[in-house]
Amino acid sequence: MQAHVRATPGREKSLYGEFRTHKPPSFDESWINQIARIFTVLRCSSEEQVDLAAYMLTGEAYEWCHITRPLLVAWGPLTWDQDVTIAVLLD
């Protein structure tokens, strides 16, 4: 599966590979905190964080993201804080 990650200029090819070297976990109860720690180390932009996190979703979480993301994008750029807040509210 090819990741569609919007990276800052000059990071397009390396960001996803670098992200995967940290062996991010699949989604579970502590997932958000573990992923956020990786983002801190990588110094990803908020939009990059959304793309990388969405790529790691599986099952129902992936389906939810796949269906709702186009609707959320219509409101403007998605950010990590925005997505986490929306996910918690809709849960």
BELZI-V672986 format. One record per pair of residues at least 24 apart in sequence whose C-alpha atoms are under 10 Angstrom apart, sorted by sequence separation. I is the first residue (numbers start at 1). J is the second residue. If there is no record, write none. Layout:
BEGIN
I&J, I&J
END
This chain:
BEGIN
18&42, 19&44, 27&53, 61&87, 15&42, 26&53, 27&54, 50&77, 51&78, 53&80, 24&52, 50&78, 51&79, 52&80, 15&44, 24&53, 26&55, 27&56, 28&57, 49&78, 50&79, 51&80, 54&83, 19&49, 26&56, 27&57, 47&77, 48&78, 49&79, 50&80, 53&83, 25&56, 26&57, 27&58, 46&77, 47&78, 48&79, 49&80, 50&81, 16&48, 20&52, 24&56, 25&57, 26&58, 27&59, 46&78, 47&79, 48&80, 49&81, 50&82, 15&48, 19&52, 46&79, 47&80, 50&83, 19&53, 27&61, 45&79, 46&80, 47&81, 49&83, 50&84, 16&51, 27&62, 45&80, 46&81, 8&44, 16&52, 20&56, 46&82, 47&83, 7&44, 8&45, 15&52, 46&83, 7&45, 6&45, 8&47, 16&55, 7&47, 8&48, 6&47, 7&48, 39&80, 5&47, 6&48, 7&49, 5&48, 6&49, 4&48, 5&49, 6&50, 7&51, 36&80, 5&50, 6&51, 7&52, 5&51, 6&52, 4&51, 5&52, 3&51, 4&52, 5&53, 3&52, 5&54, 4&54, 5&55, 3&54, 4&55, 3&55, 32&84, 2&55, 3&56, 1&55
END
